Amino acid sequence: MNTTIVHFDLDTFFVSCERLLDSRLNNKPVIVGGTGDRGVVSAASYETRAYGVHSGMPMKMARQLCPNAIYIRGNAGTYTKFSKQVTEILQSEVPVLEKASVDEFYADLTGMDRFFGCYKFASELRNTITRESGLPISFGLSVNKTVSKVATNEAKPNNQLKVDTGYEKAFLAPLSIKKIPMVGEKTYRTFCNMGIKNVHAVQQMPVEMMTSVFGKNGRMIWQRANGIDHTPIVAYHERKSISSERTYGQDTIDITTLKTTITAMAENLAFQLRCGGKLTSCVTVKIRYSDFQTYSKQLKIPYTSADHHLIPVVMQLFDTLFSRRLLIRLVGVRYSSLTTGTYQINLFDDEKKTVNLYTAMDAIRTRYGDRSIMRAATMGEGARTIGNFTNPFNGEPPIVLAHRTQ
């Protein structure tokens, strides 16, 4: 039996959310993203596309291309609320759902044709989402995830498209090779150097040539260009790491600000670990200097989720990395090699009152917000907005406010 996969995508999601909150933004050019000079466009309304604005573009460039647009700083909490509303509607209706991102969903409708009709069901589901949430949404329907995703992008804005079984190659053939997932700017330039710009040319190539040029990804690109994709629907995403990064509005060498930022990151990530019942055994710190040279260093440690064990390790790695004495553009902290477990008292270093202290602090943070109680060392300017809006271990992908093509 052929599979039937539907791909839903909320159109210009962040912009649509802002328009629901303020109807004066309707039919006007709107750009959501970081508002500073180093901000990045998270979402741009279709009215701005004619000016060449797209998501992932530096905000400074967007202002030059479309100076008359309305610029709004993104609010992850607001978008998470609307995304959760759409997720709950889909989960109540479809057999198997994969939430690929905050505004993107895959559902497996295999076998539903005999009862109702997959395309009719998806159409009515789309109407239900639009009616109950007020958000515009598009979908593509086909036999696999790749073709459905491409079909959704072709259907936008606020429309739907079905690719009949057996017509996947014919549907993809006339499209630009950039429409295929996995083909980014660098890969596209390589294709252009080969004289290839549309999918049909890739379909005519031997797979061995693709492998010789692009390595192991060449075979996957060739398969997707031919409408072949056996990737299953993944209903639950297991997080293998959690991280936090901060790009400063202006490059800094203020050691107090830098240490305040990474301490706040380490503390907040440790709180997330404890909330999810996780322990980490690998700590990584990243630094990007003003010349864009990026360095990272990691250290293996005994499994823990305690601030007073993790913060000294983070500071030690930072002191090791920060050796060039140049202005710093970005810092980041990541915990990986995660496993399920709860914090255990160290026989020689900890007391029971330490565990009780963490329990009390976590209860306050859970009720009033993860920045409602903090260490004095994390109260400086560099750590004011560090925090998390969702449980990172709820099986959903993390919300991404920038660098996405929407």
C-alpha positions as CSV (number, residue, x, y, z in Angstrom):
1,M,0.0,0.0,0.0
2,N,1.3,3.4,-1.0
3,T,1.9,5.9,1.9
4,T,0.1,9.2,2.0
5,I,2.0,12.1,3.7
6,V,0.7,15.6,4.2
7,H,2.9,18.5,5.0
8,F,1.3,21.6,6.7
9,D,3.2,24.9,6.8
10,L,1.9,28.0,8.5
11,D,2.4,30.9,6.1
12,T,4.8,33.6,7.3
13,F,4.0,32.4,10.7
14,F,5.5,35.1,12.9
15,V,4.0,37.8,10.7
16,S,0.6,36.1,10.8
17,C,0.7,36.0,14.6
18,E,1.5,39.7,14.9
19,R,-1.4,40.5,12.5
20,L,-3.7,38.5,14.7
21,L,-2.7,40.6,17.7
22,D,-2.8,43.9,15.7
23,S,-5.2,44.0,12.7
24,R,-3.6,47.4,11.6
25,L,-0.7,45.3,10.2
26,N,-2.9,43.6,7.6
27,N,-1.9,44.1,4.0
28,K,1.1,46.1,5.1
29,P,4.8,45.2,4.7
30,V,5.9,43.6,8.0
31,I,9.2,42.2,9.0
32,V,9.8,40.3,12.2
33,G,13.3,39.7,13.7
34,G,16.0,41.3,15.7
35,T,15.8,45.0,15.5
36,G,19.5,45.8,16.1
37,D,22.1,46.3,13.4
38,R,23.0,42.6,13.9
39,G,19.5,41.4,13.9
40,V,18.3,38.8,11.4
41,V,15.0,38.6,9.6
42,S,12.9,35.8,11.1
43,A,9.8,36.3,8.9
44,A,8.8,38.7,6.1
45,S,5.3,39.3,4.8
46,Y,4.6,38.6,1.2
47,E,4.3,42.4,0.6
48,T,8.1,42.7,1.3
49,R,9.1,39.9,-1.1
50,A,8.9,42.2,-4.1
51,Y,11.8,44.2,-2.5
52,G,13.9,41.1,-2.2
53,V,13.5,40.7,1.5
54,H,13.6,37.1,2.8
55,S,14.1,35.3,6.1
56,G,17.6,34.8,7.2
57,M,18.7,38.1,5.7
58,P,20.5,40.6,7.9
59,M,18.1,43.2,9.3
60,K,20.4,46.0,8.2
61,M,20.1,44.9,4.6
62,A,16.3,44.5,4.9
63,R,16.0,48.1,6.1
64,Q,17.9,49.3,3.0
65,L,15.7,47.2,0.6
66,C,12.4,48.0,2.3
67,P,12.7,51.1,4.5
68,N,8.9,51.6,4.7
69,A,8.2,48.2,6.2
70,I,7.0,47.9,9.8
71,Y,9.7,46.2,11.9
72,I,8.8,44.1,14.9
73,R,11.0,42.3,17.4
74,G,10.1,38.7,17.7
75,N,8.4,37.2,20.8
76,A,9.1,33.5,21.2
77,G,6.4,33.1,23.9
78,T,3.7,34.5,21.7
79,Y,4.6,32.3,18.8
80,T,4.9,29.2,21.0
81,K,1.3,29.7,22.2
82,F,-0.1,29.9,18.7
83,S,2.0,27.0,17.5
84,K,0.7,24.9,20.5
85,Q,-2.9,25.7,19.5
86,V,-2.3,24.4,15.9
87,T,-0.5,21.4,17.2
88,E,-3.4,20.4,19.5
89,I,-5.8,20.6,16.6
90,L,-3.7,18.4,14.4
91,Q,-3.0,15.9,17.2
92,S,-6.7,15.5,17.8
93,E,-7.4,14.7,14.1
94,V,-4.5,12.8,12.5
95,P,-3.2,9.3,13.4
96,V,0.5,10.1,13.4
97,L,2.0,13.7,13.6
98,E,5.5,15.0,13.4
99,K,6.2,18.5,14.4
100,A,9.2,19.4,12.3
101,S,9.5,23.0,13.6
102,V,7.4,25.7,15.3
103,D,5.3,26.2,12.1
104,E,5.8,23.0,10.1
105,F,4.1,19.6,10.5
106,Y,4.0,16.2,8.8
107,A,1.1,13.8,9.2
108,D,0.8,10.2,7.9
109,L,-2.7,9.6,6.4
110,T,-1.9,6.2,5.0
111,G,-5.0,4.0,4.7
112,M,-7.5,6.8,5.3
113,D,-8.5,6.9,1.6
114,R,-10.8,3.9,2.0
115,F,-12.8,5.7,4.7
116,F,-12.9,9.4,3.7
117,G,-10.4,10.5,1.1
118,C,-7.0,11.9,2.2
119,Y,-7.1,15.0,0.1
120,K,-10.7,15.9,1.3
121,F,-9.7,15.1,4.9
122,A,-6.6,17.4,4.7
123,S,-8.6,20.2,3.0
124,E,-11.2,20.1,5.8
125,L,-8.5,20.0,8.4
126,R,-6.8,23.0,6.9
127,N,-10.1,24.9,7.0
128,T,-10.5,23.9,10.7
129,I,-7.1,25.3,11.6
130,T,-7.7,28.5,9.8
131,R,-11.2,28.9,11.4
132,E,-10.1,28.1,14.9
133,S,-6.7,29.7,15.0
134,G,-7.1,32.5,12.5
135,L,-3.8,31.6,10.9
136,P,-3.3,31.0,7.2
137,I,-1.8,27.6,6.4
138,S,-0.9,25.7,3.3
139,F,-0.4,22.0,2.6
140,G,1.0,19.5,0.1
141,L,-0.1,15.9,-0.2
142,S,1.9,13.1,-1.9
143,V,3.5,9.7,-1.2
144,N,6.5,11.0,0.8
145,K,7.8,13.9,2.9
146,T,10.1,15.5,0.3
147,V,7.5,15.8,-2.5
148,S,4.9,17.0,0.0
149,K,7.2,19.7,1.3
150,V,8.0,20.9,-2.2
151,A,4.3,20.8,-3.1
152,T,3.5,23.0,0.0
153,N,6.0,25.6,-1.1
154,E,4.5,25.6,-4.6
155,A,1.0,26.0,-3.2
156,K,1.8,29.0,-1.0
157,P,0.4,31.4,0.0
158,N,-2.6,30.0,1.8
159,N,-3.4,27.2,-0.6
160,Q,-3.1,23.5,-1.1
161,L,-1.7,21.0,-3.7
162,K,-1.9,17.3,-4.3
163,V,0.7,15.3,-6.3
164,D,-0.9,12.1,-7.5
165,T,1.0,8.8,-7.1
166,G,3.3,8.1,-10.0
167,Y,3.6,11.8,-11.0
168,E,6.3,12.8,-8.5
169,K,9.2,13.0,-11.1
170,A,7.0,14.9,-13.5
171,F,6.0,17.4,-10.8
172,L,9.6,18.0,-9.7
173,A,11.2,18.1,-13.1
174,P,10.6,21.7,-14.2
175,L,11.4,23.2,-10.8
176,S,14.6,24.9,-9.8
177,I,17.1,22.6,-8.1
178,K,17.0,25.1,-5.1
179,K,13.5,23.8,-4.4
180,I,14.8,20.4,-3.3
181,P,15.5,20.1,0.5
182,M,19.2,19.8,1.3
183,V,20.2,22.1,-1.6
184,G,21.5,25.3,0.0
185,E,23.4,28.2,-1.5
186,K,26.7,26.4,-1.6
187,T,25.3,23.3,-3.2
188,Y,23.3,25.4,-5.6
189,R,26.5,27.2,-6.7
190,T,28.2,23.9,-7.4
191,F,25.2,22.8,-9.5
192,C,25.4,26.2,-11.4
193,N,29.1,25.6,-12.1
194,M,28.1,22.2,-13.6
195,G,25.5,24.0,-15.8
196,I,22.6,22.5,-13.9
197,K,19.7,24.7,-12.6
198,N,16.6,22.5,-12.7
199,V,15.6,19.2,-11.2
200,H,15.1,17.5,-14.6
201,A,18.8,17.7,-15.4
202,V,19.6,16.0,-12.1
203,Q,17.0,13.3,-12.8
204,Q,19.0,12.5,-16.0
205,M,22.3,12.2,-14.3
206,P,23.8,8.9,-13.1
207,V,23.8,8.6,-9.3
208,E,27.5,7.8,-9.4
209,M,28.3,11.2,-10.8
210,M,26.3,12.9,-8.0
211,T,28.1,10.8,-5.4
212,S,31.5,11.7,-6.9
213,V,30.7,15.5,-6.8
214,F,28.7,15.8,-3.5
215,G,29.9,12.7,-1.6
216,K,27.3,10.7,0.5
217,N,24.8,13.6,0.2
218,G,24.9,13.3,-3.6
219,R,22.9,10.1,-3.5
220,M,20.3,11.6,-1.2
221,I,19.9,14.7,-3.4
222,W,19.6,12.5,-6.5
223,Q,16.9,10.3,-4.8
224,R,14.9,13.4,-3.7
225,A,15.2,14.9,-7.1
226,N,13.6,11.7,-8.4
227,G,10.8,11.8,-5.8
228,I,12.3,9.0,-3.7
229,D,12.2,9.5,0.0
230,H,11.6,6.7,2.6
231,T,12.0,8.9,5.7
232,P,9.4,7.9,8.3
233,I,7.2,10.2,10.3
234,V,8.9,10.8,13.7
235,A,6.3,11.6,16.3
236,Y,8.9,12.3,19.1
237,H,12.2,14.1,18.8
238,E,14.7,13.0,21.4
239,R,17.0,15.9,22.3
240,K,20.7,14.9,22.4
241,S,21.9,18.3,23.6
242,I,20.7,21.7,24.7
243,S,22.5,25.0,24.1
244,S,22.3,28.7,24.4
245,E,24.1,31.4,22.4
246,R,24.2,35.2,22.6
247,T,25.4,37.6,19.9
248,Y,26.2,41.0,21.3
249,G,24.8,44.2,19.8
250,Q,28.4,45.5,19.8
251,D,31.6,43.5,20.1
252,T,32.8,43.6,23.7
253,I,35.9,42.8,25.7
254,D,34.3,43.6,29.0
255,I,35.2,40.5,31.0
256,T,32.4,41.1,33.5
257,T,29.7,41.1,30.8
258,L,31.2,38.0,29.2
259,K,31.3,36.0,32.4
260,T,27.9,37.2,33.5
261,T,26.4,36.0,30.2
262,I,28.0,32.5,30.2
263,T,27.2,32.0,33.9
264,A,23.6,32.8,33.2
265,M,23.6,30.4,30.3
266,A,25.1,27.6,32.4
267,E,22.6,28.2,35.2
268,N,19.6,28.3,32.9
269,L,20.6,25.2,31.0
270,A,21.2,23.3,34.3
271,F,17.6,24.3,35.3
272,Q,16.3,22.9,32.0
273,L,18.2,19.7,32.6
274,R,16.6,19.2,36.0
275,C,13.1,20.0,34.7
276,G,13.5,17.3,32.1
277,G,15.0,14.8,34.4
278,K,18.3,14.8,32.4
279,L,22.0,14.7,33.3
280,T,24.9,15.9,31.1
281,S,28.4,14.5,30.9
282,C,29.9,16.9,28.2
283,V,30.2,20.7,28.5
284,T,31.1,22.9,25.5
285,V,31.9,26.6,25.4
286,K,32.0,28.6,22.1
287,I,33.5,32.0,21.4
288,R,33.3,34.0,18.1
289,Y,35.7,36.9,17.9
290,S,35.1,40.2,16.0
291,D,37.0,38.8,13.0
292,F,34.5,35.9,12.8
293,Q,37.1,33.4,13.9
294,T,35.2,30.8,16.0
295,Y,36.6,28.5,18.6
296,S,35.1,25.9,20.9
297,K,36.3,23.6,23.6
298,Q,34.6,20.8,25.4
299,L,35.2,18.7,28.5
300,K,33.9,15.4,29.7
301,I,32.7,15.4,33.3
302,P,30.8,13.0,35.6
303,Y,27.0,13.0,35.0
304,T,25.4,16.0,36.7
305,S,22.7,18.7,36.5
306,A,23.9,20.8,39.4
307,D,24.8,24.5,38.8
308,H,27.7,24.5,41.3
309,H,29.4,21.6,39.3
310,L,28.6,22.9,35.8
311,I,29.4,26.6,36.2
312,P,33.0,26.2,37.3
313,V,33.6,23.9,34.3
314,V,32.1,26.5,31.9
315,M,34.2,29.2,33.4
316,Q,37.3,27.0,33.1
317,L,36.7,26.4,29.4
318,F,36.0,30.1,28.8
319,D,39.3,31.1,30.5
320,T,41.1,28.6,28.3
321,L,39.4,29.8,25.1
322,F,39.6,33.5,25.7
323,S,43.3,33.9,24.8
324,R,43.4,36.3,21.8
325,R,42.2,39.4,23.8
326,L,40.2,40.6,20.8
327,L,36.7,41.9,20.9
328,I,34.1,39.1,21.2
329,R,31.0,38.9,19.0
330,L,29.3,35.8,20.3
331,V,29.5,33.3,23.2
332,G,27.7,30.0,23.7
333,V,27.3,27.1,26.1
334,R,26.1,23.6,25.2
335,Y,25.4,20.5,27.3
336,S,25.5,17.2,25.4
337,S,25.8,13.4,26.0
338,L,22.5,13.6,27.9
339,T,21.0,10.7,29.8
340,T,17.9,10.3,31.9
341,G,18.4,10.6,35.6
342,T,18.2,12.9,38.6
343,Y,20.9,14.8,40.5
344,Q,22.7,12.7,43.0
345,I,24.5,14.0,46.0
346,N,28.3,13.9,45.8
347,L,29.5,11.9,48.7
348,F,32.4,14.3,49.6
349,D,31.3,17.8,48.2
350,D,27.5,18.1,48.7
351,E,25.1,18.1,51.5
352,K,21.3,17.3,51.6
353,K,20.6,21.0,52.0
354,T,22.2,21.6,48.6
355,V,19.6,19.3,47.0
356,N,16.8,21.0,49.0
357,L,18.0,24.4,47.8
358,Y,17.8,23.3,44.1
359,T,14.3,21.8,44.7
360,A,13.1,25.1,46.2
361,M,14.6,27.3,43.5
362,D,13.3,25.1,40.7
363,A,9.8,25.2,42.2
364,I,9.9,29.1,42.2
365,R,11.2,29.2,38.6
366,T,8.6,26.7,37.4
367,R,5.8,28.9,38.9
368,Y,7.1,32.4,38.2
369,G,9.5,32.0,35.3
370,D,13.1,30.8,34.9
371,R,14.5,34.2,35.6
372,S,12.5,34.8,38.8
373,I,15.3,33.6,41.0
374,M,19.0,33.7,40.0
375,R,22.5,33.9,41.3
376,A,23.9,37.4,42.0
377,A,26.6,36.8,39.4
378,T,23.9,36.5,36.6
379,M,22.1,39.7,37.3
380,G,24.2,41.9,35.0
381,E,23.4,43.5,31.7
382,G,24.7,40.6,29.6
383,A,22.2,38.1,31.0
384,R,19.0,40.1,31.2
385,T,17.1,38.2,28.4
386,I,18.6,34.7,28.8
387,G,15.9,32.2,29.4
388,N,13.8,29.5,27.8
389,F,10.1,29.6,26.8
390,T,9.4,25.9,26.5
391,N,10.4,22.5,27.9
392,P,13.2,21.4,25.7
393,F,12.4,17.7,26.4
394,N,8.7,17.7,25.4
395,G,9.5,15.9,22.1
396,E,9.1,18.9,20.0
397,P,11.9,20.7,18.0
398,P,13.2,23.9,19.5
399,I,11.7,27.2,18.3
400,V,14.0,29.0,15.9
401,L,13.6,32.8,15.5
402,A,16.0,33.3,12.7
403,H,18.0,31.7,9.8
404,R,15.0,29.8,8.5
405,T,13.5,30.0,5.0
406,Q,9.8,30.4,5.6
